[in-house]
Amino acid sequence: MNQYLKTAAVAVIATAMTACSGVGSSVPGPSQNAAPIHGGTMAQAGIDPSKVVIMRTFDGATHNAAPNAHLTYRNGAVQVHSRIYVIYWGFNASGSDPSGEQTYMTSFLNGVGGSQWLSVDHQYYQIVGGVHQRIKNAVGQLKGTWVDSTAIPSSPTDAQVQQAAARGVAHFGFFRDASYVVATSHLHNISGFGSQFCAYHGSFNSGGQLVSYTNMPYITDAGQSCGQNFVNGGSAGLLDGVSIVEGHELSESQTDPNPPTGWYDTLNGEIGDICAWIKPPAGDVVLSTGTFAVQGLWSNKSNKCSITGP
């Protein structure tokens, strides 16, 4: 299907290994309003469809952020001192990464900390003991990557992705402000990917620890449905969707790691949802590690989608 998809703003109750969990918004395709989805492949993937809100597919029209968009603080935690860990699940097999997503995404995450693009998050905060603690935008937020050679199913469920994230926690250690990104290899994507959503983030409770995780499928398997050539034409835009989608989830993990208890807009979703698949401002940003396509992020201060800080 040759169209861009808006991903889900999701809240999930997991069925395996966890006490309770919430899944936040996934990378959307440019559509204005959320609509509930019931049944189908999301349920088959172990995601409670009654807890899923999915954005409509791109209709070819020019879209703008909702005029009434505004993120409000829900009194929960944010990731003040963000750390990123990537679990490349199944990337040890031959033919597991034909598009070079591992190298591209690692380079993007190596350079994104301290960037003007991610500085949009700095305006958002948590309140602890009456003190406003703003999200930092330090350099070097990517703290580690690991290739998980555990056998990967052809279509992992959400519970299995959470288990992979838990293996990442065991490998790297647990950090409250960390995003554990589970990137699955070529043709090993959760059911619903590319037809209902591109990726999603959420949290689950493991051993009394609230783990923030992202399910990051092999983005180029979905082609233009998940961002290929959204910013750049031809071969230069093959991997556009990888940095757009992962950047979307990263910013949302920082501002709303346990959705929807951080910064959230009831009508329009999270910081990335409001601005997903809208260009401009979506475009290329130059980082210390290269040039990468990104989407805009919603700035309450500027009252607009932005790829630079307010």
C-alpha positions, 0 to 999 in steps of 0.5 A: 500500500503506497501511502503514509500511515499514522501510527497508534497512540497506544495504551496497553495491558500486557499479557505476559511477564509483566504486571501492567503496562502502557503503550504510547503513541506510535509513529503516525502518518499525516492525518488529523484525528485519531480513530479507535481500531478494534480487532484485527492484527493488533489483537493478534500481536498481543496488544489489547485493541480496546486500548489502541488509538490509530491515526488514519492513513495519509489521503494525499492532502496537505495537512497541518497540526491541529489548531487547538494542539497543546500538551498538558502535564499529567503529573507523571515522570519524564526522562530528565537524563535521557539514555538510549539503549538499542537491542538489535534483535535478530541482526546476527543472521545473514540477510537480516539488514539489507538496507543498512538500518543498524548503521544508520540508526546507530549513527542517528542516535549517536549524534542526536543528543545535544542537537537543536532538533531534540532541544524542543523537548527541553521545555517539558518537565516533571515536578518532584517535591514542588521542583520543576525538573526539565528534560536535559539535552545532553550529548552522548545519549546513546549509551550502548547497542547490542545484537540479540541473537535469541531466535526471533519469530517471523512476527513477534508479539508485543509480549515477545518484544517486551521480553527482548527489552527485558533482555536488554535491561539484563545486558545493559542494566536498568536505568529509570531514564532509559529508552530500551529500543527493540529493533527487529530484523528484516521481515521479522515485524510485529503484526500490523506493522506497515498497515496499521502503524510504523512503531510504538513506545510504551512501558512495562513493569518488570521486577518492580521496575518500570521499563520504557521501551520502543518496538521499532520494526524494520522500517524499510520493509514498509516502504513509503508507508513508513517514510521512505523518501518522505524528505529525500528522493531516490536512494538518498531517501531510502532510510528517511523513515528510520530516523523519522520514526525512531526520532518520533518515538525517542522524543515521545519516550522522553516526554511521556515514558509511561503514557499517558502520564507525562505530556499529552494532548487528549485530542491529538496525542503526544509530542510527535503525533501532533506533527507527524508526516507534516512538511514543512517542518519535516526535513533534514537536520545535520548532526555531528554524525551525518545528515538525517531526516526528521519530523517536527516536534510540537512546541508549546512555547512556539505553538507550532511544530518545530525542528529547532528549539523554542 
